[in-house]
Amino acid sequence: MIRIEIEQDGEWVPVDGVRSVELHQAEPEPVPVITWQTALHTATTVMAELIRRIEQASRAFQSTGLADESGKLLRRDRPAWQSPYGPPHRRR
């Protein structure tokens, strides 16, 4: 008599009604080894690409005339001497 059990959730459970079993043995696929140099190179490459994109977007934004060299937004809808809230309301 052959008794077959399988493991489910950490517990062995009997399998009824099995007439034959075929077992295959295979070696697991090798796990790629990443050295710290490769990881550092990958991280610096990704960061350099992100910095390049940010600088490119910043230059494009500054070329629109909506920002100065420091990236501060420029307002074109009122003179610089006015309050950021616009001109004072007229009194009646």
C-alpha positions in Angstrom: 0.0 0.0 0.0 1.3 3.4 -1.0 0.3 6.4 1.1 0.8 9.9 -0.4 0.6 13.2 1.5 1.1 16.7 0.3 2.0 19.8 2.4 -0.6 22.5 2.5 -0.1 25.6 4.7 2.6 23.8 6.7 0.4 20.7 7.4 0.7 17.3 5.7 -2.7 16.2 4.2 -3.3 12.7 2.8 -4.3 12.4 -0.9 -6.9 9.7 -1.5 -7.5 7.9 -4.8 -4.0 8.2 -6.3 -3.0 5.2 -8.5 0.4 6.3 -9.8 3.0 9.0 -9.1 5.6 10.4 -11.3 8.5 12.4 -9.7 10.7 14.8 -11.5 13.9 16.2 -10.0 15.4 19.4 -11.4 18.0 21.8 -10.2 16.8 25.2 -9.3 17.7 28.0 -11.7 20.8 30.0 -10.5 20.0 33.3 -8.8 21.9 36.2 -10.4 24.5 37.6 -8.1 24.7 41.4 -8.1 27.9 42.9 -6.7 27.8 46.2 -4.8 29.7 47.8 -7.7 27.0 46.8 -10.2 24.2 48.0 -7.8 26.1 51.3 -7.3 26.6 51.8 -11.0 22.9 51.1 -11.7 21.8 53.5 -8.9 24.1 56.3 -10.1 23.0 55.9 -13.7 19.3 56.1 -12.8 20.0 59.2 -10.6 22.0 60.9 -13.3 19.2 60.4 -15.8 16.6 61.8 -13.3 18.8 64.9 -12.7 19.2 65.4 -16.4 15.5 65.3 -16.9 14.8 67.7 -14.1 17.4 70.2 -15.4 16.0 69.9 -18.9 12.4 70.6 -17.6 13.7 73.5 -15.5 15.4 75.1 -18.5 12.3 74.6 -20.6 10.2 76.3 -17.9 12.6 79.2 -17.5 12.6 79.7 -21.3 8.8 80.3 -21.2 9.5 83.6 -19.3 7.3 82.5 -16.3 10.4 82.1 -14.0 13.6 83.9 -13.3 17.1 82.3 -13.1 16.4 81.1 -9.5 13.2 79.4 -10.5 11.0 81.9 -8.8 7.7 82.6 -10.6 7.3 85.9 -12.3 3.9 87.7 -12.2 2.9 89.5 -15.4 -0.5 90.6 -14.4 0.4 93.6 -12.2 3.4 95.9 -11.5 6.0 94.8 -9.0 5.2 97.6 -6.6 1.6 96.3 -6.0 0.6 93.9 -3.2 0.6 90.2 -4.1 -3.2 90.5 -3.5 -3.7 93.1 -6.2 -4.6 96.7 -6.0 -6.6 97.9 -3.0 -10.3 98.0 -3.4 -12.0 101.3 -4.2 -13.8 103.0 -1.4 -17.3 104.2 -2.0 
